[in-house]
Amino acid sequence: MNTKKTKRTPIPKEFRSLEEAGAFWDTHSAAEYGDQMEDVEMQVDIQKRRFVVLLD
């Protein structure tokens, strides 16, 4: 059994931009940070849209 913990980069407390946050998560898996995630409540209102595409 492997009890060795792998080192991981800590999640920054703040990102300077959305691009910086995106770059961090592009190179890190959220699965590795599950123990640091917090539950949040949110509501989503998905509106149905139709797109008409004419084909010849």
PDB file as gemmi writes it, atoms N, CA and C in Angstrom:
CRYST1    1.000    1.000    1.000  90.00  90.00  90.00 P 1                      
ATOM      1  N   MET A   1       0.839  -1.184   0.000  1.00  0.00           N  
ATOM      2  CA  MET A   1       0.000   0.000   0.000  1.00  0.00           C  
ATOM      3  C   MET A   1       0.885   1.249   0.000  1.00  0.00           C  
ATOM      4  N   ASN A   2       0.559   2.172  -0.861  1.00  0.00           N  
ATOM      5  CA  ASN A   2       1.344   3.393  -0.987  1.00  0.00           C  
ATOM      6  C   ASN A   2       0.733   4.486  -0.114  1.00  0.00           C  
ATOM      7  N   THR A   3       1.421   4.859   0.966  1.00  0.00           N  
ATOM      8  CA  THR A   3       0.914   5.896   1.867  1.00  0.00           C  
ATOM      9  C   THR A   3       1.587   7.237   1.626  1.00  0.00           C  
ATOM     10  N   LYS A   4       2.413   7.300   0.604  1.00  0.00           N  
ATOM     11  CA  LYS A   4       3.137   8.525   0.283  1.00  0.00           C  
ATOM     12  C   LYS A   4       2.184   9.572  -0.294  1.00  0.00           C  
ATOM     13  N   LYS A   5       2.217  10.772   0.239  1.00  0.00           N  
ATOM     14  CA  LYS A   5       1.398  11.860  -0.303  1.00  0.00           C  
ATOM     15  C   LYS A   5       2.203  12.592  -1.366  1.00  0.00           C  
ATOM     16  N   THR A   6       1.538  12.909  -2.466  1.00  0.00           N  
ATOM     17  CA  THR A   6       2.216  13.668  -3.509  1.00  0.00           C  
ATOM     18  C   THR A   6       2.111  15.154  -3.194  1.00  0.00           C  
ATOM     19  N   LYS A   7       3.155  15.888  -3.530  1.00  0.00           N  
ATOM     20  CA  LYS A   7       3.128  17.338  -3.314  1.00  0.00           C  
ATOM     21  C   LYS A   7       2.277  17.979  -4.395  1.00  0.00           C  
ATOM     22  N   ARG A   8       1.556  18.987  -4.029  1.00  0.00           N  
ATOM     23  CA  ARG A   8       0.746  19.725  -4.992  1.00  0.00           C  
ATOM     24  C   ARG A   8       0.930  21.209  -4.748  1.00  0.00           C  
ATOM     25  N   THR A   9       0.781  21.947  -5.814  1.00  0.00           N  
ATOM     26  CA  THR A   9       0.878  23.404  -5.737  1.00  0.00           C  
ATOM     27  C   THR A   9      -0.341  23.927  -4.983  1.00  0.00           C  
ATOM     28  N   PRO A  10      -0.159  24.776  -3.980  1.00  0.00           N  
ATOM     29  CA  PRO A  10      -1.328  25.322  -3.282  1.00  0.00           C  
ATOM     30  C   PRO A  10      -2.152  26.223  -4.205  1.00  0.00           C  
ATOM     31  N   ILE A  11      -3.456  26.227  -3.983  1.00  0.00           N  
ATOM     32  CA  ILE A  11      -4.333  27.115  -4.750  1.00  0.00           C  
ATOM     33  C   ILE A  11      -4.069  28.543  -4.273  1.00  0.00           C  
ATOM     34  N   PRO A  12      -3.791  29.467  -5.191  1.00  0.00           N  
ATOM     35  CA  PRO A  12      -3.587  30.862  -4.771  1.00  0.00           C  
ATOM     36  C   PRO A  12      -4.837  31.408  -4.080  1.00  0.00           C  
ATOM     37  N   LYS A  13      -4.644  32.250  -3.081  1.00  0.00           N  
ATOM     38  CA  LYS A  13      -5.788  32.856  -2.385  1.00  0.00           C  
ATOM     39  C   LYS A  13      -6.569  33.767  -3.325  1.00  0.00           C  
ATOM     40  N   GLU A  14      -5.862  34.429  -4.231  1.00  0.00           N  
ATOM     41  CA  GLU A  14      -6.500  35.296  -5.227  1.00  0.00           C  
ATOM     42  C   GLU A  14      -5.741  35.186  -6.536  1.00  0.00           C  
ATOM     43  N   PHE A  15      -6.477  35.320  -7.625  1.00  0.00           N  
ATOM     44  CA  PHE A  15      -5.866  35.390  -8.953  1.00  0.00           C  
ATOM     45  C   PHE A  15      -5.948  36.837  -9.417  1.00  0.00           C  
ATOM     46  N   ARG A  16      -4.939  37.307 -10.125  1.00  0.00           N  
ATOM     47  CA  ARG A  16      -4.937  38.697 -10.609  1.00  0.00           C  
ATOM     48  C   ARG A  16      -5.902  38.907 -11.773  1.00  0.00           C  
ATOM     49  N   SER A  17      -6.244  37.814 -12.469  1.00  0.00           N  
ATOM     50  CA  SER A  17      -7.142  37.945 -13.617  1.00  0.00           C  
ATOM     51  C   SER A  17      -7.811  36.600 -13.887  1.00  0.00           C  
ATOM     52  N   LEU A  18      -8.835  36.625 -14.722  1.00  0.00           N  
ATOM     53  CA  LEU A  18      -9.476  35.376 -15.140  1.00  0.00           C  
ATOM     54  C   LEU A  18      -8.498  34.515 -15.933  1.00  0.00           C  
ATOM     55  N   GLU A  19      -7.625  35.174 -16.703  1.00  0.00           N  
ATOM     56  CA  GLU A  19      -6.631  34.443 -17.488  1.00  0.00           C  
ATOM     57  C   GLU A  19      -5.672  33.682 -16.574  1.00  0.00           C  
ATOM     58  N   GLU A  20      -5.270  34.317 -15.479  1.00  0.00           N  
ATOM     59  CA  GLU A  20      -4.369  33.660 -14.531  1.00  0.00           C  
ATOM     60  C   GLU A  20      -5.067  32.458 -13.877  1.00  0.00           C  
ATOM     61  N   ALA A  21      -6.332  32.616 -13.520  1.00  0.00           N  
ATOM     62  CA  ALA A  21      -7.089  31.501 -12.942  1.00  0.00           C  
ATOM     63  C   ALA A  21      -7.226  30.377 -13.963  1.00  0.00           C  
ATOM     64  N   GLY A  22      -7.524  30.744 -15.206  1.00  0.00           N  
ATOM     65  CA  GLY A  22      -7.644  29.741 -16.263  1.00  0.00           C  
ATOM     66  C   GLY A  22      -6.350  28.994 -16.491  1.00  0.00           C  
ATOM     67  N   ALA A  23      -5.237  29.719 -16.479  1.00  0.00           N  
ATOM     68  CA  ALA A  23      -3.930  29.079 -16.677  1.00  0.00           C  
ATOM     69  C   ALA A  23      -3.632  28.099 -15.545  1.00  0.00           C  
ATOM     70  N   PHE A  24      -3.997  28.464 -14.318  1.00  0.00           N  
ATOM     71  CA  PHE A  24      -3.773  27.564 -13.183  1.00  0.00           C  
ATOM     72  C   PHE A  24      -4.583  26.286 -13.362  1.00  0.00           C  
ATOM     73  N   TRP A  25      -5.887  26.426 -13.642  1.00  0.00           N  
ATOM     74  CA  TRP A  25      -6.745  25.242 -13.731  1.00  0.00           C  
ATOM     75  C   TRP A  25      -6.529  24.466 -15.019  1.00  0.00           C  
ATOM     76  N   ASP A  26      -5.940  25.081 -16.039  1.00  0.00           N  
ATOM     77  CA  ASP A  26      -5.564  24.336 -17.248  1.00  0.00           C  
ATOM     78  C   ASP A  26      -4.445  23.345 -16.957  1.00  0.00           C  
ATOM     79  N   THR A  27      -3.645  23.636 -15.938  1.00  0.00           N  
ATOM     80  CA  THR A  27      -2.490  22.788 -15.637  1.00  0.00           C  
ATOM     81  C   THR A  27      -2.643  22.007 -14.333  1.00  0.00           C  
ATOM     82  N   HIS A  28      -3.795  22.117 -13.672  1.00  0.00           N  
ATOM     83  CA  HIS A  28      -4.041  21.397 -12.426  1.00  0.00           C  
ATOM     84  C   HIS A  28      -5.428  20.765 -12.477  1.00  0.00           C  
ATOM     85  N   SER A  29      -5.586  19.632 -11.828  1.00  0.00           N  
ATOM     86  CA  SER A  29      -6.876  18.952 -11.779  1.00  0.00           C  
ATOM     87  C   SER A  29      -7.620  19.329 -10.500  1.00  0.00           C  
ATOM     88  N   ALA A  30      -8.885  19.707 -10.644  1.00  0.00           N  
ATOM     89  CA  ALA A  30      -9.694  20.022  -9.464  1.00  0.00           C  
ATOM     90  C   ALA A  30      -9.847  18.791  -8.577  1.00  0.00           C  
ATOM     91  N   ALA A  31      -9.732  17.599  -9.148  1.00  0.00           N  
ATOM     92  CA  ALA A  31      -9.835  16.364  -8.365  1.00  0.00           C  
ATOM     93  C   ALA A  31      -8.734  16.273  -7.312  1.00  0.00           C  
ATOM     94  N   GLU A  32      -7.605  16.893  -7.566  1.00  0.00           N  
ATOM     95  CA  GLU A  32      -6.495  16.868  -6.607  1.00  0.00           C  
ATOM     96  C   GLU A  32      -6.737  17.800  -5.421  1.00  0.00           C  
ATOM     97  N   TYR A  33      -7.725  18.685  -5.530  1.00  0.00           N  
ATOM     98  CA  TYR A  33      -7.978  19.693  -4.502  1.00  0.00           C  
ATOM     99  C   TYR A  33      -9.357  19.528  -3.864  1.00  0.00           C  
ATOM    100  N   GLY A  34      -9.955  18.362  -3.998  1.00  0.00           N  
ATOM    101  CA  GLY A  34     -11.301  18.127  -3.468  1.00  0.00           C  
ATOM    102  C   GLY A  34     -11.431  18.403  -1.985  1.00  0.00           C  
ATOM    103  N   ASP A  35     -10.358  18.159  -1.236  1.00  0.00           N  
ATOM    104  CA  ASP A  35     -10.396  18.394   0.210  1.00  0.00           C  
ATOM    105  C   ASP A  35     -10.410  19.882   0.560  1.00  0.00           C  
ATOM    106  N   GLN A  36     -10.133  20.742  -0.414  1.00  0.00           N  
ATOM    107  CA  GLN A  36     -10.115  22.188  -0.172  1.00  0.00           C  
ATOM    108  C   GLN A  36     -11.330  22.899  -0.764  1.00  0.00           C  
ATOM    109  N   MET A  37     -12.188  22.160  -1.435  1.00  0.00           N  
ATOM    110  CA  MET A  37     -13.357  22.762  -2.072  1.00  0.00           C  
ATOM    111  C   MET A  37     -14.463  22.995  -1.051  1.00  0.00           C  
ATOM    112  N   GLU A  38     -15.259  24.029  -1.280  1.00  0.00           N  
ATOM    113  CA  GLU A  38     -16.388  24.353  -0.417  1.00  0.00           C  
ATOM    114  C   GLU A  38     -17.681  24.196  -1.199  1.00  0.00           C  
ATOM    115  N   ASP A  39     -18.733  23.742  -0.515  1.00  0.00           N  
ATOM    116  CA  ASP A  39     -20.045  23.651  -1.138  1.00  0.00           C  
ATOM    117  C   ASP A  39     -20.603  25.058  -1.337  1.00  0.00           C  
ATOM    118  N   VAL A  40     -21.272  25.264  -2.448  1.00  0.00           N  
ATOM    119  CA  VAL A  40     -21.933  26.539  -2.714  1.00  0.00           C  
ATOM    120  C   VAL A  40     -23.348  26.267  -3.203  1.00  0.00           C  
ATOM    121  N   GLU A  41     -24.222  27.215  -2.972  1.00  0.00           N  
ATOM    122  CA  GLU A  41     -25.581  27.123  -3.491  1.00  0.00           C  
ATOM    123  C   GLU A  41     -25.713  28.114  -4.626  1.00  0.00           C  
ATOM    124  N   MET A  42     -26.382  27.680  -5.689  1.00  0.00           N  
ATOM    125  CA  MET A  42     -26.589  28.568  -6.822  1.00  0.00           C  
ATOM    126  C   MET A  42     -27.828  28.139  -7.575  1.00  0.00           C  
ATOM    127  N   GLN A  43     -28.375  29.058  -8.314  1.00  0.00           N  
ATOM    128  CA  GLN A  43     -29.530  28.779  -9.152  1.00  0.00           C  
ATOM    129  C   GLN A  43     -29.161  29.094 -10.590  1.00  0.00           C  
ATOM    130  N   VAL A  44     -29.656  28.259 -11.485  1.00  0.00           N  
ATOM    131  CA  VAL A  44     -29.397  28.445 -12.906  1.00  0.00           C  
ATOM    132  C   VAL A  44     -30.735  28.509 -13.616  1.00  0.00           C  
ATOM    133  N   ASP A  45     -30.912  29.507 -14.448  1.00  0.00           N  
ATOM    134  CA  ASP A  45     -32.134  29.651 -15.230  1.00  0.00           C  
ATOM    135  C   ASP A  45     -31.766  29.470 -16.698  1.00  0.00           C  
ATOM    136  N   ILE A  46     -31.980  28.270 -17.194  1.00  0.00           N  
ATOM    137  CA  ILE A  46     -31.624  27.967 -18.581  1.00  0.00           C  
ATOM    138  C   ILE A  46     -32.804  28.319 -19.477  1.00  0.00           C  
ATOM    139  N   GLN A  47     -32.568  29.197 -20.411  1.00  0.00           N  
ATOM    140  CA  GLN A  47     -33.595  29.610 -21.354  1.00  0.00           C  
ATOM    141  C   GLN A  47     -33.470  28.786 -22.633  1.00  0.00           C  
ATOM    142  N   LYS A  48     -34.587  28.294 -23.101  1.00  0.00           N  
ATOM    143  CA  LYS A  48     -34.587  27.523 -24.339  1.00  0.00           C  
ATOM    144  C   LYS A  48     -34.467  28.482 -25.518  1.00  0.00           C  
ATOM    145  N   ARG A  49     -33.560  28.158 -26.437  1.00  0.00           N  
ATOM    146  CA  ARG A  49     -33.386  28.968 -27.645  1.00  0.00           C  
ATOM    147  C   ARG A  49     -33.494  28.064 -28.861  1.00  0.00           C  
ATOM    148  N   ARG A  50     -33.950  28.635 -29.934  1.00  0.00           N  
ATOM    149  CA  ARG A  50     -34.025  27.904 -31.200  1.00  0.00           C  
ATOM    150  C   ARG A  50     -33.157  28.611 -32.220  1.00  0.00           C  
ATOM    151  N   PHE A  51     -32.457  27.828 -32.987  1.00  0.00           N  
ATOM    152  CA  PHE A  51     -31.644  28.351 -34.076  1.00  0.00           C  
ATOM    153  C   PHE A  51     -32.141  27.713 -35.366  1.00  0.00           C  
ATOM    154  N   VAL A  52     -32.525  28.538 -36.311  1.00  0.00           N  
ATOM    155  CA  VAL A  52     -32.992  28.045 -37.600  1.00  0.00           C  
ATOM    156  C   VAL A  52     -31.815  28.058 -38.562  1.00  0.00           C  
ATOM    157  N   VAL A  53     -31.548  26.902 -39.151  1.00  0.00           N  
ATOM    158  CA  VAL A  53     -30.455  26.777 -40.111  1.00  0.00           C  
ATOM    159  C   VAL A  53     -31.059  26.290 -41.418  1.00  0.00           C  
ATOM    160  N   LEU A  54     -30.888  27.079 -42.462  1.00  0.00           N  
ATOM    161  CA  LEU A  54     -31.417  26.703 -43.768  1.00  0.00           C  
ATOM    162  C   LEU A  54     -30.400  25.854 -44.511  1.00  0.00           C  
ATOM    163  N   LEU A  55     -30.852  24.738 -45.029  1.00  0.00           N  
ATOM    164  CA  LEU A  55     -29.992  23.849 -45.804  1.00  0.00           C  
ATOM    165  C   LEU A  55     -30.487  23.807 -47.237  1.00  0.00           C  
ATOM    166  N   ASP A  56     -29.569  23.827 -48.166  1.00  0.00           N  
ATOM    167  CA  ASP A  56     -29.949  23.707 -49.581  1.00  0.00           C  
ATOM    168  C   ASP A  56     -30.149  22.262 -49.951  1.00  0.00           C  
TER     169      ASP A  56                                                      
END                                                                             
